[in-house]
């Protein structure tokens, strides 16, 4: 499977936009950083459209991340941004699940394990949010569901490495880096503030998104 040249053009634009975003975050120029932020995932999303026209969940995941980037910049739409990120994670996870199912090596109990893992992590996160934060019940539930879906990345991509093989391990690394990125965000939000936190959040976030998509791309290319 070969990708059209236009894919690499937009991938290059994604890298340029990412470098600019990290530069603005490093010098803590919030005005330029906020204006340029959505371009990163927009470019990666467009590159994914040309690379995977028959794999819509991949570019849907990227575009949902772009929408999330835009929404979280504004207090009124922050919760919509969290929903967009949540749905983007689901898109990547379902794409990975479909790859596994396509190999006809997934058993019914694998689904049960994923569901139980999600419920257990969500309950644990909810207990932690309820104890250590002063947020409303609705916010605690939303945060718990969001971070639980991040935890589900690990068993899903780990199973894909065993069943699908190839380069999907890059997506697993991306999922782990995503958890690191959101952990930095949470630490900063709840008081452990440090200089250039936006730089470290965006660095890990962009690496995570790139690795997840790259893992899918190379796996499909060399299938």
MARMILO-950400 format. One record per residue: residue number from 1; residue in three letters; x, y, z of N, C-alpha, C in turn. Coordinates in Angstrom, 3 decimals, decimal comma. Last residue first. Layout:
REM MARMILO-950400
NODE   seq   type       n.xx       n.yy       n.zz      ca.xx      ca.yy      ca.zz       c.xx       c.yy       c.zz
NODE   NUM    ALA          X          Y          Z          X          Y          Z          X          Y          Z
...
This chain:
REM MARMILO-950400
NODE   seq   type       n.xx       n.yy       n.zz      ca.xx      ca.yy      ca.zz       c.xx       c.yy       c.zz
NODE   223    UNK      1,002     -4,273      5,353      0,130     -5,426      5,588      0,247     -6,418      4,464
NODE   222    UNK      2,394     -1,926      5,244      3,142     -3,169      5,081      2,313     -4,419      5,373
NODE   221    UNK      0,414      0,044      5,574      1,315      0,101      4,427      1,984     -1,242      4,170
NODE   220    UNK     -0,794     -0,523      8,006     -1,573     -0,681      6,788     -0,686     -0,713      5,556
NODE   219    UNK      1,399      0,061      9,687      0,761     -1,269      9,733     -0,025     -1,527      8,464
NODE   218    UNK      1,882      2,723      9,108      2,896      1,731      8,741      2,318      0,317      8,757
NODE   217    UNK     -0,581      3,869     10,100     -0,115      4,063      8,728      0,861      2,981      8,303
NODE   216    UNK     -0,740      3,193     12,820     -1,768      2,719     11,889     -1,253      2,759     10,444
NODE   215    UNK      1,563      4,572     13,674      1,439      3,128     13,885      0,407      2,517     12,966
NODE   214    UNK      0,864      7,202     13,037      1,988      6,557     12,340      1,929      5,043     12,494
NODE   213    UNK     -1,175      7,688     14,896     -1,492      7,663     13,462     -0,390      6,961     12,670
NODE   212    UNK      0,380      7,507     17,258     -0,827      6,689     17,079     -1,164      6,556     15,602
NODE   211    UNK      2,379      9,433     16,807      2,740      8,015     16,926      1,532      7,101     16,739
NODE   210    UNK      0,866     11,837     16,752      1,661     11,430     15,592      1,982      9,937     15,642
NODE   209    UNK     -0,215     11,903     19,340     -1,106     11,853     18,172     -0,347     11,340     16,942
NODE   208    UNK      2,219     12,029     20,850      1,243     10,945     21,034      0,352     10,793     19,807
NODE   207    UNK      3,374     14,415     20,010      4,097     13,155     19,799      3,129     11,978     19,878
NODE   206    UNK      1,389     16,163     20,934      1,642     16,053     19,496      2,417     14,783     19,159
NODE   205    UNK      1,601     15,709     23,753      0,327     15,543     23,039      0,562     15,325     21,543
NODE   204    UNK      4,224     16,410     24,410      3,791     15,024     24,579      2,500     14,739     23,811
NODE   203    UNK      4,091     19,162     23,674      5,128     18,270     23,157      4,682     16,820     23,243
NODE   202    UNK      1,969     20,188     25,193      1,838     20,110     23,740      2,877     19,187     23,122
NODE   201    UNK      3,071     19,926     27,791      1,781     19,317     27,464      1,657     19,132     25,958
NODE   200    UNK      5,400     21,436     27,588      5,500     20,002     27,869      4,199     19,274     27,554
NODE   199    UNK      4,273     23,984     27,040      5,257     23,382     26,133      5,315     21,870     26,341
NODE   198    UNK      2,715     24,515     29,249      2,061     24,329     27,950      2,998     23,673     26,944
NODE   197    UNK      4,630     24,914     31,246      3,816     23,697     31,292      3,125     23,438     29,950
NODE   196    UNK      6,614     26,855     31,753      6,469     26,282     30,409      5,648     24,985     30,420
NODE   195    UNK      6,952     26,152     35,220      7,237     27,007     34,072      7,152     26,213     32,765
NODE   194    UNK      4,183     24,684     36,972      5,607     24,836     36,698      5,788     25,614     35,399
NODE   193    UNK      1,923     23,710     39,541      2,234     24,518     38,364      3,748     24,672     38,208
NODE   192    UNK      0,164     21,878     40,976      1,601     21,647     40,784      2,069     22,395     39,538
NODE   191    UNK     -2,648     22,439     40,892     -1,764     23,151     41,801     -0,273     22,957     41,606
NODE   190    UNK     -4,243     21,142     39,051     -4,547     20,991     40,468     -3,443     21,516     41,394
NODE   189    UNK     -3,152     21,638     36,542     -4,479     22,176     36,865     -4,753     22,166     38,361
NODE   188    UNK     -0,790     20,194     36,561     -0,731     21,647     36,473     -2,048     22,282     36,908
NODE   187    UNK     -1,840     17,622     36,677     -0,959     18,101     37,745     -0,891     19,628     37,754
NODE   186    UNK     -3,224     17,555     34,226     -3,951     17,433     35,492     -3,120     17,967     36,648
NODE   185    UNK     -1,101     17,772     32,385     -2,180     18,755     32,380     -2,928     18,758     33,713
NODE   184    UNK      0,322     15,477     32,972      0,968     16,781     33,178     -0,098     17,867     33,271
NODE   183    UNK     -1,598     13,652     32,130     -1,182     13,655     33,543     -0,506     14,975     33,893
NODE   182    UNK     -1,696     14,069     29,428     -2,860     14,451     30,220     -2,550     14,459     31,714
NODE   181    UNK      0,904     13,088     28,791      0,491     14,444     28,462     -0,676     14,907     29,329
NODE   180    UNK      0,773     10,401     29,622      1,748     11,307     30,239      1,328     12,759     30,020
NODE   179    UNK     -1,162      9,495     27,852     -1,451      9,453     29,286     -0,507     10,395     30,036
NODE   178    UNK      0,289      9,785     25,504     -0,938     10,551     25,689     -1,309     10,617     27,170
NODE   177    UNK      2,230      7,887     25,842      2,650      9,292     25,866      1,431     10,196     26,059
NODE   176    UNK      0,611      5,625     25,512      1,290      5,849     26,799      1,704      7,314     26,930
NODE   175    UNK     -0,118      5,971     22,833     -1,153      5,948     23,870     -0,549      6,229     25,249
NODE   174    UNK      2,383      5,742     21,575      1,637      6,986     21,498      0,570      7,082     22,575
NODE   173    UNK      2,893      3,064     22,068      3,776      4,078     22,663      3,073      5,432     22,675
NODE   172    UNK      0,829      2,038     20,463      0,831      1,778     21,906      1,716      2,798     22,634
NODE   171    UNK      1,684      2,855     17,976      0,423      3,392     18,491      0,325      3,179     19,996
NODE   170    UNK      3,925      1,273     17,744      4,099      2,729     17,779      2,843      3,405     18,326
NODE   169    UNK      2,915     -1,235     17,480      3,538     -0,911     18,763      3,791      0,595     18,893
NODE   168    UNK      2,173     -1,581     14,911      1,140     -1,068     15,801      1,712     -0,740     17,189
NODE   167    UNK      3,691     -2,584     12,859      4,163     -1,372     13,531      3,154     -0,799     14,517
NODE   166    UNK      3,208     -6,084     13,158      3,707     -4,977     12,358      4,125     -3,792     13,234
NODE   165    UNK      0,365     -7,383     14,874      1,814     -7,269     14,723      2,212     -5,994     14,001
NODE   164    UNK     -2,150     -8,402     15,351     -1,892     -7,741     14,070     -0,399     -7,637     13,793
NODE   163    UNK     -1,763     -9,762     17,868     -2,601    -10,306     16,794     -2,229     -9,736     15,426
NODE   162    UNK      0,042     -8,334     19,479      0,105     -9,795     19,430     -0,603    -10,353     18,197
NODE   161    UNK     -0,774     -5,720     19,066      0,627     -6,080     18,793      0,754     -7,593     18,630
NODE   160    UNK     -3,379     -5,871     19,998     -3,147     -5,665     18,570     -1,713     -6,017     18,180
NODE   159    UNK     -2,981     -6,051     22,732     -3,547     -7,201     22,028     -3,292     -7,091     20,529
NODE   158    UNK     -2,025     -3,445     23,098     -1,167     -4,580     23,449     -1,660     -5,846     22,748
NODE   157    UNK     -4,218     -1,928     22,416     -3,054     -1,896     21,530     -2,082     -3,028     21,842
NODE   156    UNK     -5,896     -2,733     24,597     -6,329     -2,859     23,203     -5,132     -2,890     22,260
NODE   155    UNK     -4,502     -2,150     26,993     -4,799     -3,542     26,638     -5,200     -3,731     25,181
NODE   154    UNK     -4,210      0,824     26,510     -3,092     -0,092     26,755     -3,433     -1,543     26,415
NODE   153    UNK     -6,682      2,118     26,218     -5,720      2,091     25,111     -4,712      0,952     25,298
NODE   152    UNK     -7,834      2,199     28,693     -8,233      1,087     27,816     -7,319      0,991     26,597
NODE   151    UNK     -6,920      4,579     29,742     -6,371      3,336     30,283     -6,691      2,146     29,387
NODE   150    UNK     -8,522      6,379     28,370     -7,081      6,383     28,123     -6,446      5,083     28,593
NODE   149    UNK    -10,947      5,842     29,524    -10,777      5,460     28,119     -9,300      5,489     27,731
NODE   148    UNK    -10,538      6,935     32,024    -10,679      5,483     31,908    -10,475      5,027     30,470
NODE   147    UNK    -10,574      9,620     31,543     -9,291      9,010     31,873     -9,354      7,483     31,823
NODE   146    UNK    -13,394      9,908     30,934    -12,334     10,307     30,001    -11,029      9,584     30,289
NODE   145    UNK    -14,759      9,032     33,183    -14,982      8,345     31,906    -13,861      8,646     30,921
NODE   144    UNK    -13,806     10,942     35,027    -13,561      9,515     35,242    -13,706      8,733     33,941
NODE   143    UNK    -14,781     13,337     34,022    -13,337     13,134     34,129    -12,993     11,655     34,269
NODE   142    UNK    -17,564     12,853     34,290    -16,974     13,108     32,973    -15,466     12,854     32,981
NODE   141    UNK    -17,818     12,590     37,071    -18,180     11,463     36,192    -17,507     11,621     34,833
NODE   140    UNK    -17,035     15,147     37,869    -16,288     13,975     38,334    -16,561     12,763     37,451
NODE   139    UNK    -19,045     16,705     36,696    -17,646     16,863     36,266    -16,796     15,665     36,673
NODE   138    UNK    -21,265     15,780     38,176    -21,220     15,621     36,722    -19,800     15,726     36,196
NODE   137    UNK    -20,631     16,575     40,788    -20,767     15,157     40,481    -20,641     14,903     38,981
NODE   136    UNK    -18,187     19,258     40,685    -19,541     18,728     40,775    -19,546     17,239     40,430
NODE   135    UNK    -15,058     19,341     42,527    -15,884     19,489     41,342    -17,270     18,898     41,579
NODE   134    UNK    -13,049     19,307     44,282    -14,306     19,908     44,726    -15,249     20,132     43,547
NODE   133    UNK    -11,018     16,349     44,733    -11,430     17,571     44,050    -12,753     18,069     44,620
NODE   132    UNK    -10,507     13,996     46,110     -9,454     15,004     46,056     -9,835     16,287     45,322
NODE   131    UNK    -12,831     12,364     46,056    -12,090     12,590     47,302    -11,179     13,800     47,239
NODE   130    UNK    -13,728     12,335     43,451    -14,667     12,703     44,515    -13,937     13,061     45,801
NODE   129    UNK    -11,491     11,375     42,121    -11,980     12,732     41,842    -12,881     13,219     42,972
NODE   128    UNK    -11,347      8,754     43,190    -10,259      9,704     43,395    -10,704     11,137     43,188
NODE   127    UNK    -13,745      7,664     42,281    -13,481      7,712     43,725    -12,384      8,729     44,040
NODE   126    UNK    -13,296      7,851     39,536    -14,401      8,601     40,144    -14,188      8,741     41,654
NODE   125    UNK    -11,185      6,083     39,201    -10,979      7,501     38,912    -12,062      8,347     39,572
NODE   124    UNK    -12,499      3,707     39,846    -11,349      4,133     40,646    -11,089      5,625     40,449
NODE   123    UNK    -14,418      3,644     37,821    -14,848      3,700     39,218    -13,717      4,195     40,124
NODE   122    UNK    -12,727      3,448     35,576    -13,652      4,578     35,707    -14,106      4,747     37,156
NODE   121    UNK    -11,462      1,003     36,048    -10,662      2,234     36,039    -11,560      3,456     36,228
NODE   120    UNK    -13,715     -0,708     35,866    -12,893     -0,677     37,084    -12,099      0,630     37,166
NODE   119    UNK    -14,628     -0,226     33,238    -15,501      0,041     34,394    -14,685      0,187     35,670
NODE   118    UNK    -12,403     -1,068     31,709    -12,895      0,304     31,612    -13,733      0,673     32,840
NODE   117    UNK    -12,246     -3,741     32,409    -11,113     -2,862     32,691    -11,564     -1,407     32,683
NODE   116    UNK    -14,691     -4,660     31,378    -14,454     -4,698     32,819    -13,307     -3,763     33,219
NODE   115    UNK    -14,192     -4,243     28,628    -15,315     -3,570     29,286    -15,101     -3,522     30,794
NODE   114    UNK    -11,982     -5,922     28,206    -11,890     -4,491     27,928    -12,982     -3,715     28,662
NODE   113    UNK    -13,059     -8,438     28,931    -11,905     -7,895     29,648    -11,806     -6,383     29,456
NODE   112    UNK    -15,050     -8,734     26,996    -15,420     -8,676     28,406    -14,294     -8,046     29,232
NODE   111    UNK    -13,515     -8,931     24,704    -14,451     -7,818     24,842    -14,820     -7,621     26,312
NODE   110    UNK    -12,242    -11,339     25,275    -11,433    -10,137     25,127    -12,314     -8,891     25,290
NODE   109    UNK    -14,193    -13,249     25,202    -13,757    -12,802     26,521    -12,833    -11,591     26,461
NODE   108    UNK    -14,526    -13,763     22,483    -15,577    -13,028     23,193    -15,087    -12,481     24,540
NODE   107    UNK    -11,397    -13,149     20,732    -12,389    -14,016     21,379    -13,393    -13,169     22,145
NODE   106    UNK     -9,816    -12,533     17,672    -10,329    -11,978     18,917    -11,434    -12,885     19,457
NODE   105    UNK     -8,844    -13,181     15,201     -8,166    -13,760     16,371     -8,650    -13,190     17,692
NODE   104    UNK     -9,387    -12,161     12,673    -10,179    -13,293     13,190     -9,535    -13,976     14,392
NODE   103    UNK     -8,352     -9,893     11,722     -7,436    -11,035     11,743     -8,115    -12,297     12,276
NODE   102    UNK    -10,401     -8,126     12,148    -10,101     -8,505     10,772     -9,146     -9,685     10,671
NODE   101    UNK    -10,164     -7,668     14,844    -11,266     -8,521     14,386    -11,019     -9,000     12,963
NODE   100    UNK     -7,981     -5,901     14,721     -7,864     -7,181     15,427     -8,920     -8,158     14,939
NODE    99    UNK     -9,093     -3,771     13,330     -7,901     -4,437     12,799     -7,749     -5,828     13,419
NODE    98    UNK    -11,104     -3,083     15,107    -11,480     -3,606     13,796    -10,302     -4,301     13,118
NODE    97    UNK     -9,534     -2,075     17,200    -10,354     -3,269     17,417    -10,757     -3,905     16,087
NODE    96    UNK     -8,484      0,208     15,987     -7,582     -0,862     16,396     -8,345     -2,174     16,597
NODE    95    UNK    -10,848      1,637     15,699    -10,051      1,307     14,512     -9,110      0,148     14,819
NODE    94    UNK    -11,537      1,945     18,370    -12,378      1,100     17,512    -11,650      0,728     16,229
NODE    93    UNK     -9,468      3,680     19,178     -9,607      2,365     19,809    -10,433      1,430     18,934
NODE    92    UNK     -9,958      5,951     17,599     -8,689      5,227     17,478     -8,808      3,803     18,041
NODE    91    UNK    -12,540      6,616     18,585    -12,330      6,344     17,164    -11,047      5,543     16,944
NODE    90    UNK    -12,032      7,141     21,285    -12,877      6,002     20,917    -12,672      5,610     19,453
NODE    89    UNK    -10,547      9,488     21,018     -9,916      8,293     21,575    -10,710      7,043     21,200
NODE    88    UNK    -12,615     11,122     20,050    -11,428     10,858     19,231    -10,678      9,626     19,705
NODE    87    UNK    -14,312     11,217     22,223    -14,778     10,543     21,010    -13,614     10,238     20,069
NODE    86    UNK    -12,605     12,713     23,927    -13,101     11,391     24,327    -13,533     10,592     23,095
NODE    85    UNK    -12,332     15,107     22,519    -11,151     14,269     22,758    -11,569     12,837     23,104
NODE    84    UNK    -15,030     15,953     22,677    -14,397     15,721     21,376    -13,166     14,830     21,524
NODE    83    UNK    -15,331     16,275     25,437    -16,159     15,285     24,738    -15,533     14,936     23,389
NODE    82    UNK    -13,549     18,373     25,824    -13,283     17,092     26,486    -14,067     15,974     25,807
NODE    81    UNK    -14,911     20,349     24,364    -13,580     19,901     23,951    -13,226     18,558     24,553
NODE    80    UNK    -17,123     20,722     25,887    -17,305     20,168     24,547    -15,973     19,649     24,005
NODE    79    UNK    -15,918     21,933     28,080    -16,492     20,592     28,241    -16,750     19,925     26,899
NODE    78    UNK    -15,204     24,444     26,927    -14,185     23,516     27,425    -14,723     22,091     27,524
NODE    77    UNK    -16,702     26,522     26,071    -16,767     25,297     25,257    -15,780     24,236     25,736
NODE    76    UNK    -16,209     28,556     27,865    -17,595     28,175     27,608    -17,714     26,858     26,857
NODE    75    UNK    -13,421     28,888     27,744    -14,031     28,366     28,968    -15,443     27,851     28,708
NODE    74    UNK    -11,445     27,878     25,063    -12,501     28,769     25,538    -13,240     28,135     26,703
NODE    73    UNK     -9,755     25,930     24,346     -9,179     27,267     24,459    -10,172     28,267     25,037
NODE    72    UNK    -11,169     23,661     23,911    -10,579     23,829     25,249     -9,898     25,182     25,429
NODE    71    UNK    -11,933     23,902     21,179    -12,919     24,080     22,248    -12,275     24,358     23,612
NODE    70    UNK     -9,614     23,350     19,694    -10,281     24,639     19,568    -11,188     24,910     20,765
NODE    69    UNK     -9,008     20,721     20,464     -8,014     21,783     20,645     -8,664     23,164     20,618
NODE    68    UNK    -11,333     19,392     19,586    -11,037     19,482     21,011    -10,047     20,591     21,308
NODE    67    UNK    -10,936     19,597     16,852    -12,094     20,270     17,449    -11,879     20,444     18,953
NODE    66    UNK     -8,654     17,955     16,714     -8,581     19,350     16,275     -9,724     20,166     16,881
NODE    65    UNK     -9,744     15,556     17,539     -8,690     16,164     18,356     -8,538     17,640     17,999
NODE    64    UNK    -11,398     15,134     15,378    -12,011     15,342     16,693    -11,001     15,960     17,661
NODE    63    UNK     -9,466     14,674     13,435    -10,282     15,886     13,348    -11,011     16,176     14,656
NODE    62    UNK     -8,445     12,183     14,328     -7,574     13,349     14,226     -8,374     14,651     14,198
NODE    61    UNK    -10,720     10,535     14,169    -10,033     10,712     15,449     -9,157     11,949     15,448
NODE    60    UNK    -11,141     10,677     11,437    -12,170     11,217     12,331    -11,555     11,472     13,707
NODE    59    UNK     -8,943      9,315     10,485     -8,970     10,772     10,316    -10,096     11,432     11,111
NODE    58    UNK     -9,677      6,740     11,543     -8,366      7,341     11,814     -8,424      8,854     11,653
NODE    57    UNK    -12,174      6,086     10,595    -12,015      6,281     12,031    -10,687      6,944     12,374
NODE    56    UNK    -11,996      5,592      7,810    -12,463      6,903      8,309    -12,232      7,141      9,796
NODE    55    UNK    -10,368      4,187      5,731    -10,269      3,976      7,179    -10,707      5,262      7,890
NODE    54    UNK    -10,232      4,808      3,095    -11,153      3,731      3,465    -11,103      3,391      4,951
NODE    53    UNK     -8,281      6,760      2,942     -9,648      7,108      2,518    -10,678      6,055      2,922
NODE    52    UNK     -5,648      7,334      4,309     -6,592      6,263      4,668     -8,017      6,595      4,236
NODE    51    UNK     -4,276      9,473      3,127     -3,567      8,216      3,375     -4,532      7,061      3,597
NODE    50    UNK     -6,101     11,541      2,991     -5,485     11,071      1,750     -4,797      9,718      1,934
NODE    49    UNK     -6,712     11,712      5,720     -7,785     11,529      4,735     -7,211     10,967      3,440
NODE    48    UNK     -4,260     12,274      6,904     -4,878     10,970      7,152     -5,993     10,670      6,153
NODE    47    UNK     -3,878     14,907      6,132     -2,928     13,888      5,661     -3,528     12,496      5,806
NODE    46    UNK     -5,962     16,016      7,619     -6,033     16,032      6,153     -5,079     15,008      5,557
NODE    45    UNK     -4,952     15,555     10,233     -6,236     15,001      9,815     -6,358     14,942      8,304
NODE    44    UNK     -2,638     17,042     10,237     -2,530     15,591     10,401     -3,820     14,914      9,960
NODE    43    UNK     -3,766     19,602      9,931     -2,852     19,083      8,912     -2,721     17,564      9,005
NODE    42    UNK     -5,263     19,722     12,302     -5,930     19,890     11,016     -5,077     19,290      9,906
NODE    41    UNK     -3,384     19,552     14,286     -4,224     18,382     14,060     -5,034     18,497     12,772
NODE    40    UNK     -2,209     22,184     13,803     -1,437     20,940     13,911     -2,291     19,727     13,557
NODE    39    UNK     -4,082     24,218     13,904     -3,492     23,871     12,609     -2,778     22,523     12,652
NODE    38    UNK     -4,804     24,856     16,480     -5,650     23,902     15,759     -5,059     23,465     14,421
NODE    37    UNK     -2,773     26,804     17,279     -2,888     25,473     17,874     -3,654     24,464     17,018
NODE    36    UNK     -2,543     29,447     16,563     -1,946     28,436     15,670     -2,265     27,004     16,075
NODE    35    UNK     -3,747     30,945     18,556     -4,176     31,127     17,173     -3,729     29,981     16,277
NODE    34    UNK     -2,345     30,129     20,822     -3,776     29,846     20,738     -4,291     29,965     19,310
NODE    33    UNK      0,218     31,137     20,227      0,013     29,700     20,457     -1,454     29,327     20,283
NODE    32    UNK     -0,120     33,887     20,123      0,224     33,162     18,896     -0,040     31,668     19,045
NODE    31    UNK     -0,846     34,274     22,879     -1,660     34,782     21,781     -1,392     34,015     20,491
NODE    30    UNK      1,184     33,195     24,478     -0,140     32,580     24,470     -0,990     33,028     23,286
NODE    29    UNK      4,254     32,547     24,449      3,467     33,535     23,715      2,066     32,951     23,517
NODE    28    UNK      6,290     31,052     25,678      5,068     31,406     26,416      4,330     32,589     25,795
NODE    27    UNK      8,281     29,914     24,409      8,507     31,319     24,752      7,292     31,904     25,471
NODE    26    UNK      7,043     27,415     24,122      8,306     27,530     24,867      8,565     28,966     25,292
NODE    25    UNK      4,836     27,916     22,521      4,611     27,452     23,895      5,867     27,636     24,739
NODE    24    UNK      6,102     28,625     20,152      5,248     29,610     20,823      5,000     29,218     22,280
NODE    23    UNK      7,350     26,148     19,638      8,158     27,365     19,802      7,356     28,431     20,541
NODE    22    UNK      5,174     24,468     19,329      6,098     24,231     20,442      6,980     25,452     20,702
NODE    21    UNK      4,078     25,588     17,012      3,291     25,521     18,238      4,187     25,334     19,451
NODE    20    UNK      6,152     25,173     15,171      5,732     26,536     15,508      4,969     26,556     16,832
NODE    19    UNK      6,143     22,382     15,128      7,357     23,094     15,554      7,008     24,521     15,965
NODE    18    UNK      3,573     21,951     14,091      3,917     21,462     15,429      5,148     22,177     15,980
NODE    17    UNK      3,754     23,020     11,541      2,799     23,608     12,485      3,129     23,196     13,914
NODE    16    UNK      5,654     21,216     10,501      5,965     22,650     10,577      5,064     23,322     11,609
NODE    15    UNK      4,202     18,811     10,672      5,465     18,948     11,398      5,854     20,411     11,556
NODE    14    UNK      2,076     19,412      8,948      1,816     19,079     10,346      3,079     19,269     11,185
NODE    13    UNK      3,442     19,697      6,583      2,796     20,876      7,151      2,442     20,653      8,622
NODE    12    UNK      4,160     17,032      6,204      5,196     18,029      6,397      4,640     19,301      7,020
NODE    11    UNK      1,624     16,011      5,802      2,391     15,542      6,949      3,523     16,516      7,264
NODE    10    UNK      1,001     17,247      3,433      0,274     17,661      4,629      0,945     17,146      5,903
NODE     9    UNK      2,897     15,865      1,836      2,868     17,332      1,871      2,186     17,804      3,152
NODE     8    UNK      2,209     13,223      2,124      3,475     13,656      2,701      3,569     15,186      2,772
NODE     7    UNK     -0,218     13,271      0,715     -0,184     12,844      2,119      1,066     13,372      2,801
NODE     6    UNK      0,493     13,853     -1,854     -0,173     14,899     -1,088     -0,222     14,560      0,406
NODE     5    UNK      1,412     11,420     -2,851      2,386     12,443     -2,469      1,760     13,520     -1,599
NODE     4    UNK     -0,417      8,590     -1,460     -0,178      9,642     -2,463      0,761     10,715     -1,936
NODE     3    UNK      1,069      5,561     -0,237      0,289      6,759      0,019      0,588      7,796     -1,055
NODE     2    UNK      0,680      2,111     -1,010      1,448      3,341     -1,101      0,531      4,539     -0,882
NODE     1    UNK      0,847     -1,204      0,000      0,000      0,000      0,000      0,878      1,248      0,000
